[in-house]
């Protein structure tokens, strides 16, 4: 068993010193910070663009669905004009409603919205 006098002396650790922190930004730190800032801007741009694309395709899909509904309504109305009286399947109120929707579309509601939306997105 070792005695207290047999223990070796501890090494002198006073010569070990840590590096001093840089007092000003080094070029590497500045470049890294610039890269992070640029990446943040690109990420924000991608998110904005992705949101704009989602809105664009949603509105475009709604316009296509409205156009298909309008076309189906026109076909049904034309069939009610051409077919004999005993083969009609809609009531007078239902055909009047189709006529009212055609008047709205003909007055430019859908056309105005479509022109405004597409005009704004084609320019920008």
C-alpha positions in Angstrom: 0.0 0.0 0.0 1.4 3.4 -1.0 2.2 5.8 1.7 1.6 9.6 1.3 5.3 10.2 0.8 5.4 7.7 -2.1 2.9 9.6 -4.3 4.4 11.3 -7.3 4.2 15.1 -7.4 1.4 16.6 -9.5 2.4 18.0 -12.8 2.5 21.8 -13.2 -0.6 22.7 -15.2 -0.1 26.4 -15.1 1.5 26.4 -18.5 -1.8 25.2 -20.1 -3.8 28.1 -21.2 -7.0 28.2 -23.3 -7.2 30.2 -26.5 -8.5 33.7 -26.1 -11.8 34.4 -27.7 -11.6 36.5 -30.8 -12.4 40.1 -30.0 -13.7 40.8 -33.5 -15.4 38.6 -36.1 -13.1 36.5 -38.1 -13.6 36.3 -41.9 -14.8 32.7 -41.5 -17.5 33.7 -38.9 -18.6 36.6 -41.1 -18.9 34.4 -44.2 -20.8 31.8 -42.2 -23.2 34.4 -40.9 -23.7 35.8 -44.4 -24.4 32.3 -45.6 -27.0 31.7 -42.9 -28.7 35.1 -43.7 -28.7 34.3 -47.4 -30.1 30.8 -46.7 -32.8 32.4 -44.5 -33.8 34.8 -47.3 -33.9 31.9 -49.8 -36.0 29.8 -47.4 -38.5 32.7 -46.9 -38.7 33.2 -50.6 -39.4 29.5 -51.2 -42.1 29.5 -48.6 -43.7 32.6 -50.1 -43.5 31.2 -53.6 -44.9 27.9 -52.4 -47.9 29.7 -50.8 -48.5 31.7 -54.0 -48.4 28.5 -56.0 -51.0 26.9 -53.7 -53.3 29.9 -54.0 -52.8 30.1 -57.7 -53.7 26.5 -58.4 -56.6 26.6 -55.9 -58.1 29.6 -57.7 -57.4 28.0 -61.1 -59.1 24.8 -60.0 -62.1 26.7 -58.8 -62.4 28.5 -62.1 -62.2 25.2 -64.0 -64.9 23.7 -61.7 -67.1 26.8 -62.2 -66.6 26.6 -66.0 -67.5 22.9 -66.0 -70.6 23.6 -64.0 -71.5 26.4 -66.3 -71.1 24.2 -69.4 -73.2 21.5 -67.8 -75.9 24.0 -67.0 -75.9 25.3 -70.6 -76.1 21.8 -72.0 -79.0 21.0 -69.6 -80.8 24.3 -70.6 -80.3 23.6 -74.3 -81.7 20.0 -73.8 -84.8 21.6 -72.2 -85.2 23.8 -75.2 -84.8 21.1 -77.7 -86.6 18.1 -76.1 -90.3 17.6 -76.3 -92.4 18.5 -73.3 -93.0 15.0 -72.0 -89.2 14.3 -71.7 -88.3 17.3 -69.6 -87.0 16.5 -66.1 -86.7 19.9 -64.5 -89.5 22.1 -63.2 -90.1 25.7 -64.3 -88.4 27.0 -61.1 -85.3 24.9 -61.7 -84.9 26.1 -65.3 -85.5 29.7 -64.2 -82.6 29.2 -61.7 -80.4 27.9 -64.5 -81.4 31.0 -66.5 -80.5 33.2 -63.6 -77.1 31.6 -63.3 -76.5 32.1 -67.0 -77.4 35.8 -66.7 -74.9 36.2 -63.9 -72.2 34.5 -66.0 -73.2 36.5 -69.1 -73.2 39.8 -67.2 -69.5 39.3 -66.6 -69.2 38.2 -63.0 -67.2 35.1 -63.8 -65.4 36.8 -66.7 -64.5 39.9 -64.7 -63.1 37.8 -61.8 -61.2 35.6 -64.2 -59.8 38.6 -66.1 -58.8 40.4 -62.9 -57.1 37.3 -61.4 -55.3 36.2 -64.6 -54.3 39.8 -65.5 -52.7 40.3 -62.1 -50.9 37.0 -62.1 -49.6 37.2 -65.7 -48.1 40.7 -65.1 -46.6 39.8 -61.8 
